[in-house]
Amino acid sequence: MEKKKKIIDRDVAFRPDDQEYQEQERYEADDLKAAVDTLKRGGLILYPTDTIWGIGCDATNEEAIVRIYKLKQREDAKAMLSLVGNVGQLERTVRDIPEVAWQLIDVAVNPLTLIYDHPIGIADSLKAEDGSAGIRITSEQFSRALCERLRRPVVSTSANISGKPAPATFSEISKEIIDGVDYVVRFRRQEKGGAKPSNIIKVGDAGLVKVIR
């Protein structure tokens, strides 16, 4: 249990270059409320995460997920990952989490997305052909609070049209993407610097580990 508590207590993003910013700045309550309310209505949001800015929706809402695929002009065969805010949410989203997953989460120094074999708390359209799905515990304060307030996982996919470069900052996001969502979070829009996608590792039964990225 101590291993899990350590994960919950992490309060800043894993990106070293943004650590000071994350500790000093706080999101506004009405900004978070507007984002949560939009997700509850089945809408799409544009929001900061522990990696790059993402397009998000309620990960249990099939219709909202279809809207994201259409906005990104992306094939729905390419599954998108989901964020959860804490260990409890992860345990409600994945059945039979392998021990190796806890070990990897505990030693991670960069954002880490794990692909699990037995997701149970997300829409089927987020699962790959083999039934697996990518899920990450976010330590970034806004996205974590978003997941916790919604009480469900939140989809996180890069804020770009499929095939085009993923924007590293808010200023690089295209007007087409901004106009295609229902709410754009105000927090962290002014950030500079090179955010990067997470590492991705597939974990399976019997201790299987496969590095994807």
TAFEN-V887131 format. One record per residue. N is the residue number from 0. NEAR is the number of other ideal C-beta (glycine too) atoms within 8 Angstrom. Layout:
# TAFEN-V887131
n->N near->NEAR
n->N near->NEAR
This chain:
# TAFEN-V887131
n->0 near->4
n->1 near->5
n->2 near->8
n->3 near->9
n->4 near->8
n->5 near->9
n->6 near->12
n->7 near->8
n->8 near->6
n->9 near->7
n->10 near->6
n->11 near->10
n->12 near->11
n->13 near->10
n->14 near->12
n->15 near->5
n->16 near->6
n->17 near->11
n->18 near->10
n->19 near->6
n->20 near->8
n->21 near->11
n->22 near->8
n->23 near->5
n->24 near->8
n->25 near->4
n->26 near->12
n->27 near->8
n->28 near->6
n->29 near->6
n->30 near->12
n->31 near->13
n->32 near->8
n->33 near->9
n->34 near->13
n->35 near->11
n->36 near->8
n->37 near->12
n->38 near->16
n->39 near->8
n->40 near->7
n->41 near->9
n->42 near->11
n->43 near->15
n->44 near->15
n->45 near->15
n->46 near->12
n->47 near->12
n->48 near->12
n->49 near->12
n->50 near->10
n->51 near->12
n->52 near->13
n->53 near->15
n->54 near->16
n->55 near->14
n->56 near->16
n->57 near->12
n->58 near->14
n->59 near->8
n->60 near->10
n->61 near->8
n->62 near->7
n->63 near->14
n->64 near->15
n->65 near->10
n->66 near->10
n->67 near->15
n->68 near->11
n->69 near->7
n->70 near->11
n->71 near->11
n->72 near->7
n->73 near->8
n->74 near->6
n->75 near->7
n->76 near->5
n->77 near->7
n->78 near->10
n->79 near->11
n->80 near->13
n->81 near->16
n->82 near->17
n->83 near->13
n->84 near->12
n->85 near->12
n->86 near->9
n->87 near->6
n->88 near->14
n->89 near->12
n->90 near->8
n->91 near->7
n->92 near->13
n->93 near->12
n->94 near->6
n->95 near->7
n->96 near->9
n->97 near->10
n->98 near->6
n->99 near->10
n->100 near->11
n->101 near->10
n->102 near->8
n->103 near->13
n->104 near->11
n->105 near->9
n->106 near->6
n->107 near->10
n->108 near->4
n->109 near->9
n->110 near->14
n->111 near->12
n->112 near->12
n->113 near->14
n->114 near->13
n->115 near->13
n->116 near->9
n->117 near->8
n->118 near->14
n->119 near->8
n->120 near->10
n->121 near->13
n->122 near->9
n->123 near->5
n->124 near->10
n->125 near->14
n->126 near->10
n->127 near->8
n->128 near->4
n->129 near->5
n->130 near->9
n->131 near->11
n->132 near->14
n->133 near->13
n->134 near->18
n->135 near->15
n->136 near->13
n->137 near->14
n->138 near->11
n->139 near->12
n->140 near->11
n->141 near->14
n->142 near->17
n->143 near->12
n->144 near->11
n->145 near->17
n->146 near->16
n->147 near->10
n->148 near->8
n->149 near->11
n->150 near->5
n->151 near->9
n->152 near->14
n->153 near->15
n->154 near->18
n->155 near->14
n->156 near->11
n->157 near->10
n->158 near->12
n->159 near->12
n->160 near->9
n->161 near->9
n->162 near->4
n->163 near->7
n->164 near->4
n->165 near->9
n->166 near->14
n->167 near->9
n->168 near->10
n->169 near->11
n->170 near->6
n->171 near->6
n->172 near->11
n->173 near->9
n->174 near->5
n->175 near->7
n->176 near->14
n->177 near->10
n->178 near->6
n->179 near->7
n->180 near->13
n->181 near->7
n->182 near->11
n->183 near->7
n->184 near->14
n->185 near->6
n->186 near->10
n->187 near->10
n->188 near->8
n->189 near->5
n->190 near->11
n->191 near->4
n->192 near->8
n->193 near->5
n->194 near->11
n->195 near->9
n->196 near->7
n->197 near->12
n->198 near->10
n->199 near->12
n->200 near->13
n->201 near->11
n->202 near->13
n->203 near->10
n->204 near->7
n->205 near->4
n->206 near->8
n->207 near->10
n->208 near->10
n->209 near->7
n->210 near->7
n->211 near->7
n->212 near->6
